[in-house]
Amino acid sequence: MDDELWSRLPAEVQVELDELIISRRTVQALQVMREHMDPPLPALWDCVEALQERADVLEVSGPIRSRASSE
């Protein structure tokens, strides 16, 4: 996974996020991700997309949440 947001996170936070993604704890993953980002904070949807890409890498089935589903 070559994502700019993901690469901004420390390795230990990446491991924590992987565990949260696998456990389908999306809200907690978003909180952890944004807590460990240096300013400027990314948009929430950018974080969701990064987590979805990571879920795809981890082969976690189903969407984290798509932008289309909320419109």
Residue pairs with C-beta under 8 A, 6 or more apart in sequence:
1 53
1 54
1 57
3 50
3 53
3 54
5 33
5 37
5 42
5 46
5 47
5 50
6 14
6 50
6 53
6 54
8 37
8 38
9 17
9 33
9 36
9 37
10 36
13 32
13 33
13 36
16 32
17 29
17 32
17 33
17 51
17 54
18 54
18 58
20 26
20 28
20 29
20 32
21 29
21 51
21 54
21 55
21 58
21 60
21 64
22 58
22 60
24 60
26 48
26 51
26 64
26 65
29 51
30 44
30 47
30 48
30 51
33 47
33 50
33 51
34 41
34 42
34 44
34 47
42 50
45 67
48 64
48 65
48 67
51 64
52 63
52 64
52 65
52 66
55 64
63 69
